[in-house]
Amino acid sequence: MQWTSIIAIYLLIWIACAFMMLPFGIRTHDEVGEDKIPGQADSAPANFKPLRLALLSMLVSVVVTTLFVQNFDRGWVTLDDVNFFHPPPDVN
């Protein structure tokens, strides 16, 4: 696999991980007990930490991308292994 393909796959996985991790650990001002600014939405986060989110997403993305590239090179799981529409016949 070319290194440019690996970078593209990594970036796609990083973005997906970042969006999946967004809601975890977020608390509103009511949950934390802080005062809200007038006009602020009730659902606005009080403890959003984008750097922490980016670092956690980076770590998860490195692991997932490594597994993806290794599977691509070594063929651990192929399309035949996940073929749910035409299962193999029963062997007795």
C-alpha positions as CSV (number, residue, x, y, z in Angstrom):
1,M,0.0,0.0,0.0
2,Q,1.3,3.5,-0.8
3,W,2.1,5.9,2.0
4,T,-0.3,8.5,0.5
5,S,-3.1,5.9,0.8
6,I,-2.2,5.2,4.4
7,I,-2.3,9.0,5.2
8,A,-5.7,9.3,3.5
9,I,-7.1,6.3,5.4
10,Y,-5.6,7.7,8.7
11,L,-7.3,11.1,8.2
12,L,-10.7,9.5,7.4
13,I,-10.5,7.3,10.5
14,W,-9.3,10.3,12.6
15,I,-12.3,12.4,11.6
16,A,-14.7,9.5,12.2
17,C,-13.1,8.9,15.7
18,A,-13.3,12.6,16.6
19,F,-17.0,12.8,15.7
20,M,-17.7,9.6,17.6
21,M,-15.9,10.8,20.7
22,L,-17.5,14.3,20.8
23,P,-20.4,13.5,23.2
24,F,-18.4,11.6,25.7
25,G,-17.5,13.4,28.9
26,I,-19.3,16.6,28.0
27,R,-21.3,18.3,30.8
28,T,-23.6,21.2,30.6
29,H,-23.5,24.3,32.8
30,D,-26.5,23.0,34.8
31,E,-24.7,19.6,35.5
32,V,-21.5,21.3,36.5
33,G,-23.2,23.9,38.6
34,E,-21.9,27.0,36.8
35,D,-23.9,30.1,35.9
36,K,-25.0,30.5,32.3
37,I,-24.4,33.6,30.2
38,P,-27.7,35.3,29.2
39,G,-28.8,33.9,25.8
40,Q,-26.7,30.8,26.1
41,A,-28.3,27.5,25.0
42,D,-29.2,25.1,27.8
43,S,-27.2,22.3,26.0
44,A,-23.9,24.3,25.6
45,P,-21.0,22.4,27.0
46,A,-19.1,23.8,30.0
47,N,-16.0,21.6,29.8
48,F,-15.2,21.1,26.1
49,K,-11.5,20.2,25.7
50,P,-10.7,20.1,22.0
51,L,-7.0,19.3,22.5
52,R,-7.8,16.2,24.6
53,L,-10.3,15.1,22.0
54,A,-7.8,15.5,19.2
55,L,-5.1,13.5,21.2
56,L,-7.5,10.7,22.1
57,S,-8.7,10.5,18.5
58,M,-5.1,10.4,17.3
59,L,-4.3,7.5,19.5
60,V,-7.3,5.5,18.5
61,S,-6.8,6.3,14.8
62,V,-3.2,5.2,14.9
63,V,-4.3,1.8,16.3
64,V,-7.2,1.4,13.9
65,T,-5.2,2.5,10.9
66,T,-2.3,0.1,11.8
67,L,-4.8,-2.8,12.1
68,F,-6.4,-1.8,8.8
69,V,-3.1,-1.7,6.9
70,Q,-1.9,-4.9,8.4
71,N,-5.1,-6.6,7.5
72,F,-4.8,-5.2,3.9
73,D,-1.3,-6.6,3.6
74,R,-1.7,-9.9,5.3
75,G,-5.3,-10.7,4.5
76,W,-6.5,-11.7,8.0
77,V,-10.2,-10.9,7.2
78,T,-11.4,-11.0,3.6
79,L,-14.7,-10.5,1.8
80,D,-15.3,-14.2,1.8
81,D,-15.1,-14.2,5.7
82,V,-17.9,-11.6,6.0
83,N,-20.2,-12.8,3.2
84,F,-23.6,-12.9,4.9
85,F,-25.7,-13.2,1.8
86,H,-24.4,-16.5,0.5
87,P,-23.2,-18.6,3.5
88,P,-21.1,-21.7,2.7
89,P,-23.1,-25.0,2.5
90,D,-23.2,-27.2,5.6
91,V,-20.4,-29.7,5.6
92,N,-21.3,-32.9,7.4
